[in-house]
Amino acid sequence: MTRRSLFQTLFAPAAMHALRTDAAAVGPKDKIKVTRIESFVLRNSWVFVKISTDAGVTGWGEMLKDDAKACAAGALEVGHYLVGQDPTRVVHHWQAIHRGAFYRGGPVKTAIQSGIDQALWDITGKVFGVPVWRLLGGNTRDRVRVYGRPDPASGVNAMKVMLSGTKRNPFKYNEGEMFVGEVVERFKALREKMKGVDIGVEFHGAIQPATAMRLIKALEPYNPWFYEEIAQALNVDVMAEMARKTHIPIATGERIFTKWGFREILEKRAAHILQPDVCYAGGITELRVIAGMAETYYSPIAPHNPQGPCSLAASLQIAAAVPNFLIQERGDNEYSDLLAKPLPPISGGHRPLLTEPGLGITIDENKLMAQVGEPKPYLTRFDSDDGSVVDW
């Protein structure tokens, strides 16, 4: 696979849209059209999409890093519909992309749609000269709490940890008390060390229900902030059953896409905190809807974010605009290796609202192109004891 093949582009016919020379003067009353879509796969498997217009205004977005090449190619397929369209009709395009095919949704298609949606909001914010959160009704808060790596300098005082033993993670169908006790002791030691820090516990959907139930009860005395993905998201009934047996809030959502995927989670009270991913669940358009649904169940959202700067910036737009936002994952990342200018610094554990137009960030294309390459694959994991396949 050559580097050129990992940087793909779809152009409108040259005669269809001539690039304007007065791009700086474009405003909300001007008619603009999409002229080009490009996709980029980075060596760390992040997938970016860039949408250009005849007004010289461009928008950026990110897609799910799993199935990176499929997402990059799929973005170009969307171009056959989107090129020639007004990019500011964001919700209309969301519906057209989602409903304009026989198979609606699915993880790869919705990831593609998520990146396109971010880029269209980025363009629209730039056309109107405001950050996206202003187009969503204005800010509901003045700053955004973030979690990542606790740091006295920045004031970050929330984190998330994976469950682990000294030799392996507790993934077997029914782990014994000796191994469960070892995991709990490790968390207890961390809890005592990290006083004044909120600590979420990540099950990652990789721990079988019988073992998960043991761990849920054994960890309760150490007051985790939340338990994340205590079961695979496809089995909502199992998750709901376990949620009823603990007072610790359950969080889930990183593998769930669109409002339809979150409906059952809310109705069955399988989770108290929703974690939709703006690069997977349907973009900014859909995260706002999911947040509204969650509010009716008194559930906050804490957007999932294992990706890059567009993912964080788009999540921060939602964080600013919705009332039931809780905290932003990996909001402490700076992304200096991809941005033309730094993000506003964190203070007191909070990120200031992004105030630049669109997503509020500027991608340095030279830095990005330097990282284009063969994506890092997800590798199958095997049990060191017997060689059986282990869940991620």
Backbone torsions as a table, in degrees:
resi	resn	phi	psi	omega
1	MET	NA	121.0	-178.7
2	THR	-86.6	160.8	178.4
3	ARG	-61.4	-37.6	-179.2
4	ARG	-61.6	-37.4	-178.7
5	SER	-71.1	-17.4	177.4
6	LEU	-92.6	1.0	172.3
7	PHE	-123.0	103.5	-171.1
8	GLN	-113.7	155.5	-177.4
9	THR	-148.5	148.9	173.7
10	LEU	-129.1	122.7	-178.4
11	PHE	-104.8	151.6	165.2
12	ALA	-77.0	154.2	174.1
13	PRO	-53.4	140.3	-173.5
14	ALA	-57.5	-36.0	-177.1
15	ALA	-77.0	-11.6	-172.2
16	MET	-76.0	-42.2	-177.6
17	HIS	-142.7	113.2	174.4
18	ALA	-85.6	138.1	-179.6
19	LEU	-66.2	130.6	-179.7
20	ARG	-71.6	155.7	176.7
21	THR	-101.1	-6.5	-178.1
22	ASP	-110.3	39.2	-173.9
23	ALA	-56.4	-34.2	-177.1
24	ALA	-65.4	-20.8	-175.7
25	ALA	-94.4	1.3	-176.0
26	VAL	-65.4	142.7	-179.3
27	GLY	-146.7	-178.2	-175.0
28	PRO	-63.4	-19.7	179.9
29	LYS	-88.7	-9.5	-179.6
30	ASP	-82.7	145.6	175.0
31	LYS	-91.1	125.0	178.3
32	ILE	-129.3	157.6	-177.1
33	LYS	-132.1	148.9	173.2
34	VAL	-72.0	133.2	-179.8
35	THR	-116.7	-21.5	-173.0
36	ARG	-159.0	145.3	172.6
37	ILE	-127.3	132.4	177.5
38	GLU	-127.3	147.1	175.8
39	SER	-129.2	148.4	-174.6
40	PHE	-134.4	129.5	174.1
41	VAL	-108.9	124.6	-179.9
42	LEU	-94.8	161.8	-177.9
43	ARG	-62.3	-25.3	177.4
44	ASN	-86.9	8.9	177.0
45	SER	80.3	3.3	172.6
46	TRP	-67.5	142.2	-178.3
47	VAL	-122.4	122.5	-179.2
48	PHE	-111.9	150.7	173.0
49	VAL	-128.2	138.1	178.2
50	LYS	-122.3	128.3	177.6
51	ILE	-114.0	127.0	179.4
52	SER	-108.4	156.0	180.0
53	THR	-129.1	167.6	178.5
54	ASP	-73.9	-6.0	177.2
55	ALA	-93.7	0.0	-178.0
56	GLY	82.0	1.2	178.0
57	VAL	-88.2	132.2	180.0
58	THR	-120.6	154.9	177.4
59	GLY	-130.7	148.1	-178.5
60	TRP	-122.4	148.0	174.8
61	GLY	-150.8	170.8	177.9
62	GLU	-127.9	152.3	177.8
63	MET	-120.4	166.3	178.4
64	LEU	-53.7	137.7	-176.5
65	LYS	-80.3	-18.1	172.8
66	ASP	-70.7	145.5	-176.5
67	ASP	55.3	47.6	-171.9
68	ALA	-58.4	-46.6	-176.8
69	LYS	-68.1	-36.9	178.3
70	ALA	-64.4	-40.9	178.6
71	CYS	-64.5	-43.6	-179.2
72	ALA	-62.2	-43.0	178.7
73	ALA	-69.2	-38.2	-179.0
74	GLY	-64.7	-32.1	177.8
75	ALA	-61.2	-35.7	178.9
76	LEU	-70.1	-32.6	176.3
77	GLU	-62.4	-38.8	177.0
78	VAL	-62.4	-29.3	179.9
79	GLY	-58.5	-29.7	179.4
80	HIS	-63.3	-28.1	173.8
81	TYR	-87.0	-41.5	-166.1
82	LEU	-81.8	-32.5	-179.0
83	VAL	-61.3	129.8	-177.2
84	GLY	96.2	-9.3	-178.4
85	GLN	-91.1	160.4	172.8
86	ASP	-74.9	116.5	-174.4
87	PRO	-69.7	-17.3	-175.5
88	THR	-82.2	-3.7	174.8
89	ARG	-87.1	63.0	-166.6
90	VAL	-64.1	-49.9	-177.0
91	VAL	-67.2	-36.9	175.8
92	HIS	-59.9	-43.9	179.8
93	HIS	-67.7	-35.2	177.0
94	TRP	-58.0	-47.4	-179.6
95	GLN	-65.6	-39.5	-178.7
96	ALA	-66.2	-40.6	-179.9
97	ILE	-70.6	-40.1	-177.7
98	HIS	-72.9	-44.7	-173.0
99	ARG	-94.6	-5.6	-175.9
100	GLY	-87.3	20.4	178.5
101	ALA	-141.9	159.3	-178.0
102	PHE	-64.7	-45.5	178.6
103	TYR	-93.8	108.4	-178.1
104	ARG	-87.6	125.0	178.0
105	GLY	81.9	-144.4	-171.2
106	GLY	93.8	153.0	-172.6
107	PRO	-62.3	-43.1	-177.3
108	VAL	-73.1	-46.1	-178.8
109	LYS	-62.8	-40.8	-179.4
110	THR	-69.3	-32.3	174.4
111	ALA	-63.3	-43.8	177.1
112	ILE	-59.7	-47.0	180.0
113	GLN	-61.0	-35.0	-179.9
114	SER	-64.1	-44.8	179.3
115	GLY	-66.2	-42.0	177.6
116	ILE	-60.6	-44.2	-178.6
117	ASP	-60.7	-44.9	177.8
118	GLN	-58.7	-45.1	-177.8
119	ALA	-64.5	-37.5	178.9
120	LEU	-68.3	-39.8	175.6
121	TRP	-65.0	-37.1	178.2
122	ASP	-59.6	-46.4	178.1
123	ILE	-62.9	-46.8	-176.0
124	THR	-62.0	-42.7	176.5
125	GLY	-61.6	-38.2	179.0
126	LYS	-68.9	-37.1	177.7
127	VAL	-63.1	-41.5	-179.8
128	PHE	-87.1	-7.2	176.7
129	GLY	73.6	27.3	-177.3
130	VAL	-139.0	157.4	172.0
131	PRO	-66.7	156.1	-175.5
132	VAL	-57.6	-36.6	-176.7
133	TRP	-59.9	-26.9	176.2
134	ARG	-69.2	-35.4	177.8
135	LEU	-72.0	-18.5	179.4
136	LEU	-91.8	8.6	177.6
137	GLY	113.4	4.8	179.2
138	GLY	92.9	175.0	-174.2
139	ASN	-85.8	138.7	174.9
140	THR	-98.6	-4.1	177.8
141	ARG	-151.6	164.8	-176.3
142	ASP	-97.4	-15.0	179.7
143	ARG	-158.3	164.9	-170.9
144	VAL	-121.0	120.5	177.0
145	ARG	-71.7	140.5	-177.0
146	VAL	-128.4	157.0	171.9
147	TYR	-132.3	154.2	-177.1
148	GLY	178.4	-107.3	179.5
149	ARG	-108.1	115.9	-179.3
150	PRO	-53.1	135.1	-173.7
151	ASP	-150.3	114.8	179.6
152	PRO	-59.3	-31.5	-177.5
153	ALA	-66.3	-43.5	-178.9
154	SER	-93.2	-12.9	-179.8
155	GLY	81.3	7.8	177.5
156	VAL	-63.7	121.6	-174.0
157	ASN	-131.9	34.3	176.7
158	ALA	-146.0	145.4	-176.2
159	MET	-153.2	173.6	176.3
160	LYS	-137.9	140.8	-178.7
161	VAL	-129.2	149.6	172.7
162	MET	-82.7	144.5	173.1
163	LEU	-71.6	132.5	-179.5
164	SER	-154.0	153.0	170.9
165	GLY	-104.3	-170.6	-179.4
166	THR	-74.7	-25.5	-176.5
167	LYS	-115.2	-31.8	-177.4
168	ARG	-159.8	172.7	176.9
169	ASN	-83.9	156.3	-175.8
170	PRO	-84.8	74.1	-172.0
171	PHE	-102.6	-8.3	-172.8
172	LYS	-69.3	162.0	-174.6
173	TYR	-58.6	-36.6	178.5
174	ASN	-149.9	87.3	-179.5
175	GLU	-68.1	145.7	178.5
176	GLY	-77.1	167.6	-176.7
177	GLU	-62.7	-33.0	-179.8
178	MET	-60.7	-45.7	-178.5
179	PHE	-72.8	-41.7	177.8
180	VAL	-59.5	-42.8	179.4
181	GLY	-61.6	-37.7	178.5
182	GLU	-63.3	-43.2	179.4
183	VAL	-63.7	-44.7	-178.7
184	VAL	-63.6	-40.3	179.1
185	GLU	-62.1	-38.0	178.7
186	ARG	-65.5	-40.6	178.5
187	PHE	-69.3	-39.3	178.2
188	LYS	-58.6	-43.4	179.1
189	ALA	-63.4	-40.5	177.9
190	LEU	-65.1	-42.7	-179.2
191	ARG	-59.8	-40.0	179.7
192	GLU	-71.4	-33.0	179.8
193	LYS	-74.2	-40.3	-173.8
194	MET	-99.3	62.7	179.5
195	LYS	-69.6	140.7	-179.6
196	GLY	78.4	11.5	179.9
197	VAL	-116.9	131.3	173.6
198	ASP	-77.1	128.9	-175.7
199	ILE	-125.2	114.6	172.2
200	GLY	-87.2	152.7	-178.6
201	VAL	-114.8	123.5	-175.3
202	GLU	-96.4	112.3	173.8
203	PHE	-88.6	-24.4	174.0
204	HIS	61.4	21.6	178.8
205	GLY	62.5	13.4	-174.2
206	ALA	-105.9	-3.0	-177.9
207	ILE	-104.8	129.4	-176.0
208	GLN	-67.4	149.2	-171.0
209	PRO	-53.1	-42.3	-178.5
210	ALA	-62.2	-42.6	177.7
211	THR	-69.8	-41.3	179.1
212	ALA	-58.4	-41.9	-179.4
213	MET	-63.5	-39.8	176.3
214	ARG	-60.6	-46.2	-176.8
215	LEU	-67.4	-40.1	179.5
216	ILE	-56.1	-47.8	-178.6
217	LYS	-71.5	-38.8	-176.5
218	ALA	-69.7	-28.4	-178.5
219	LEU	-86.2	-16.7	-174.7
220	GLU	-52.8	-40.8	-178.4
221	PRO	-60.6	-17.9	-177.2
222	TYR	-101.2	9.9	168.1
223	ASN	50.5	59.6	172.1
224	PRO	-58.3	151.4	179.9
225	TRP	-67.9	-42.3	174.7
226	PHE	-160.6	161.6	169.7
227	TYR	-106.3	128.0	-176.8
228	GLU	-108.4	133.6	176.5
229	GLU	48.8	60.4	-179.9
230	ILE	-70.0	-14.3	175.8
231	ALA	-149.8	161.1	174.8
232	GLN	-57.8	137.4	-173.9
233	ALA	-63.0	-21.0	-178.3
234	LEU	-72.8	-16.1	-179.3
235	ASN	-112.2	80.1	-174.7
236	VAL	-67.2	-36.7	-177.8
237	ASP	-62.7	-40.2	178.1
238	VAL	-64.7	-43.2	179.2
239	MET	-62.8	-42.6	-180.0
240	ALA	-63.8	-39.4	178.8
241	GLU	-61.5	-44.7	179.8
242	MET	-69.3	-35.7	-179.8
243	ALA	-61.6	-33.1	-179.3
244	ARG	-71.7	-12.5	-174.6
245	LYS	-102.9	9.4	178.9
246	THR	-143.1	152.3	175.9
247	HIS	-92.2	-6.3	177.6
248	ILE	-76.7	131.2	179.9
249	PRO	-60.2	141.9	176.6
250	ILE	-100.0	135.1	177.8
251	ALA	-119.2	143.4	175.7
252	THR	-163.1	164.8	174.3
253	GLY	145.7	-14.2	-173.7
254	GLU	-67.5	-21.4	179.2
255	ARG	-108.8	17.5	-178.3
256	ILE	-113.4	137.8	-177.1
257	PHE	-128.8	147.3	179.3
258	THR	65.9	164.1	179.4
259	LYS	-59.3	-31.7	-178.6
260	TRP	-68.2	-33.0	178.1
261	GLY	-70.3	-33.1	-178.4
262	PHE	-85.2	-15.3	-177.1
263	ARG	-58.0	-49.2	-177.1
264	GLU	-66.3	-37.6	177.5
265	ILE	-56.2	-46.2	-178.1
266	LEU	-71.3	-45.2	-176.2
267	GLU	-62.8	-36.6	-178.4
268	LYS	-93.0	2.3	-179.7
269	ARG	52.8	43.1	179.3
270	ALA	-77.4	-18.4	177.9
271	ALA	-149.2	153.2	179.0
272	HIS	-104.1	-22.1	179.8
273	ILE	-123.8	125.9	179.4
274	LEU	-98.6	139.3	-176.4
275	GLN	-125.9	59.9	178.2
276	PRO	-66.4	149.6	-179.6
277	ASP	-105.1	123.3	-176.2
278	VAL	-66.4	-16.6	177.7
279	CYS	-95.3	3.8	-173.3
280	TYR	-139.1	-36.3	-171.9
281	ALA	-84.1	-9.3	179.3
282	GLY	133.0	10.2	176.3
283	GLY	82.6	-170.5	-179.3
284	ILE	-61.7	-42.4	-179.5
285	THR	-54.1	-47.7	-174.4
286	GLU	-79.9	-34.0	178.4
287	LEU	-62.2	-34.6	177.7
288	ARG	-65.3	-39.7	178.1
289	VAL	-66.3	-44.9	179.8
290	ILE	-60.7	-40.8	178.1
291	ALA	-62.5	-39.8	177.8
292	GLY	-64.5	-41.0	175.5
293	MET	-61.5	-44.0	-177.4
294	ALA	-64.2	-36.1	-178.6
295	GLU	-60.5	-34.1	-179.6
296	THR	-68.1	-17.2	176.4
297	TYR	-106.0	12.6	-179.5
298	TYR	58.5	35.3	180.0
299	SER	-108.2	130.9	175.4
300	PRO	-84.4	166.9	173.9
301	ILE	-116.3	145.2	177.4
302	ALA	-135.5	84.9	-169.7
303	PRO	-52.6	132.6	175.0
304	HIS	-69.4	144.3	-178.1
305	ASN	-159.0	90.8	173.0
306	PRO	-103.6	7.9	-173.0
307	GLN	-101.6	-148.3	-170.8
308	GLY	-103.7	-154.7	-170.1
309	PRO	-68.5	-34.0	177.4
310	CYS	-67.5	-39.7	177.2
311	SER	-58.6	-47.8	179.8
312	LEU	-65.7	-46.5	-177.3
313	ALA	-62.2	-42.6	179.1
314	ALA	-65.0	-39.5	177.3
315	SER	-63.8	-38.8	179.8
316	LEU	-67.8	-29.2	175.0
317	GLN	-64.2	-43.2	177.0
318	ILE	-65.8	-43.0	-179.5
319	ALA	-57.6	-38.0	-179.9
320	ALA	-69.9	-31.4	-167.0
321	ALA	-96.7	-26.2	-173.4
322	VAL	-100.3	143.3	-176.2
323	PRO	-73.2	-26.8	-173.2
324	ASN	-101.4	36.7	174.6
325	PHE	-79.8	140.0	-179.9
326	LEU	-104.9	-61.6	-175.1
327	ILE	-165.0	156.6	-177.4
328	GLN	-109.6	122.2	177.8
329	GLU	-67.4	139.1	178.7
330	ARG	50.9	32.9	177.3
331	GLY	-73.4	-5.7	179.9
332	ASP	-91.0	-1.7	179.2
333	ASN	-72.0	142.0	-174.7
334	GLU	-102.2	-29.2	176.3
335	TYR	57.8	37.6	-179.8
336	SER	-63.9	-19.8	-178.9
337	ASP	-81.0	-1.5	179.7
338	LEU	-131.9	-13.6	-175.1
339	LEU	-102.1	144.9	178.9
340	ALA	-76.2	-28.4	176.8
341	LYS	-137.9	148.2	-174.7
342	PRO	-70.1	156.3	172.3
343	LEU	-69.6	154.5	174.6
344	PRO	-60.9	138.1	-172.5
345	PRO	-68.5	150.9	176.9
346	ILE	-77.3	140.1	176.1
347	SER	-142.6	132.2	179.7
348	GLY	61.5	29.7	179.3
349	GLY	76.8	11.3	-178.0
350	HIS	-125.5	145.0	173.1
351	ARG	-95.9	129.2	174.9
352	PRO	-60.9	154.1	176.8
353	LEU	-61.7	142.6	174.8
354	LEU	-76.3	130.0	-173.3
355	THR	-114.7	-7.8	177.0
356	GLU	-71.8	154.7	-178.3
357	PRO	-60.3	152.7	178.8
358	GLY	74.1	-136.0	178.2
359	LEU	-70.0	-16.5	176.3
360	GLY	91.7	9.3	179.5
361	ILE	-131.4	162.6	175.9
362	THR	-124.7	115.7	177.3
363	ILE	-75.3	131.0	173.0
364	ASP	-86.7	106.1	-172.8
365	GLU	-66.5	-31.3	177.2
366	ASN	-66.1	-42.2	177.2
367	LYS	-64.7	-39.9	-179.8
368	LEU	-65.5	-46.2	-178.0
369	MET	-63.6	-28.1	178.2
370	ALA	-68.5	-17.1	-179.4
371	GLN	-105.2	0.3	176.6
372	VAL	-65.7	134.9	-180.0
373	GLY	176.1	-171.9	-179.2
374	GLU	-64.6	124.5	-176.2
375	PRO	-69.2	151.6	177.7
376	LYS	-74.1	125.1	-176.3
377	PRO	-79.9	153.5	167.0
378	TYR	-81.3	127.6	-176.9
379	LEU	-103.4	140.0	176.3
380	THR	-63.3	139.9	-179.8
381	ARG	-107.0	143.3	-176.8
382	PHE	-126.2	147.4	177.7
383	ASP	-67.8	125.3	-179.3
384	SER	-68.3	-19.3	179.9
385	ASP	-78.3	-48.4	-172.7
386	ASP	-131.1	1.5	176.2
387	GLY	82.6	4.5	178.5
388	SER	-74.2	158.6	-177.6
389	VAL	-73.6	139.0	-177.8
390	VAL	-113.5	139.8	177.0
391	ASP	-66.0	152.4	169.0
392	TRP	-76.0	NA	NA
